Amino acid sequence: MERRVVITGLGAITPIGKNVNENWKAIKNKECGVDKISLFDATEYKTTLAAEVKNYNPEEYFDIKQAKRLDRCSQFAIIAAREALKDSNITAENTNLDRVGIFVSSGIGGLITIQEEAKTLYEKGNKRVSPMFIPMAIANMPAGNVAIDLGLKGESISLVTACASSTHAIGEAYKTIKYGSEDAIIAGGTEAAICELGVAGFENMKALSKSEDKTRASIPFDKERDGFVIGEGAGMVVLEEYEHAKNRGAKIYAEVIGFGATTDAYHITSPEPEGNGGANAMIRAIEDAKIKPEEIDYINAHGTSTHLNDSTETKAIKKALGEVASKKVKVSSTKGNTGHLLGAAGAIEAIYCVKAIEEKIVPPTINYKEKDEECDLDITPNEVVKADLNIVMSNSLGFGGHNASIIIKRI
């Protein structure tokens, strides 16, 4: 028996806000979280811009000892998960916490910790490497730390599919509840890879924007795009079985009705040129949702601001929806606001989709100027557009050829 799955809680910390309300206000105000790199000295780098969480002080959220034992990516995960669980009002009194799962992903994990402990090894020797190195660095620890912090004892997993990680986490959480294994799951992703090693790695593979103008760096679908802007933060949603949510009087934001995932099997970083993998993920999500392509009102695209992603995703959307539907559906990328949060991107964008449904508006693709004939979709540029959104889709496409799409519906 298939059960309905709804969203009852949201949590976020990103370059444009430290909670969901701040994030959504910034989206509507067309705020850009991209700025000069401040987390390290980037003088020797071609990349000068990143999308950092602004004015972040871990001691506002954790005691000093706890903060030192948590990589930045785990800190962000806990902050967003706390907000999402509080928003859902799930408690030990109204929910069996043994049946609340934790599907929290990261594309990279504790990269800052890996970098710092590698420095310690080569500068001071093996005996000086912290015993907390492995527990802070491994990619499953955000999920484990969220579970410990919140006392949740259902299934706890971390799916690592690069930039599709958190959409994958939400999709697998949806399926797990749909088929009865859990009553609720905190699902999402976290990332904190803005450090010397992370930026050098992405820069040397020519993935990052070299722009020094923060309004012309993360510019999805714009003809002048030259790479993505690395971002950081976390996004979490609480997914819950519909009857369970209804019986405890929960506020229900929206319903997850479809999920699809595929693999390109083409290249370690480049998407398959015709967009077949991304298209098939969308088609699977549409079939799972039992809807027609033309019923989709809005797509929050992966839209990274790289040449290959944006042009290939355009082809994928056309193949999945057909020429007519793809011309009519509203499309935007909120990475103009947040930069690219890598493994956390999909969860943040799912939250923006929920808020878009709730307030009946399409988030704009900010800083969009030059139309690209290769990206000839109905890209919503620069201004919020009012629209009676009923069904929306969010796409995430990751290195390694990972593709994931979720479909969310007004309830």
Order of alpha helices (4+ residues) and beta strands (2+ residues): beta-alpha-beta-beta-alpha-alpha-beta-alpha-alpha-alpha-beta-alpha-beta-alpha-beta-alpha-beta-alpha-beta-alpha-beta-alpha-alpha-beta-beta-beta-beta-beta
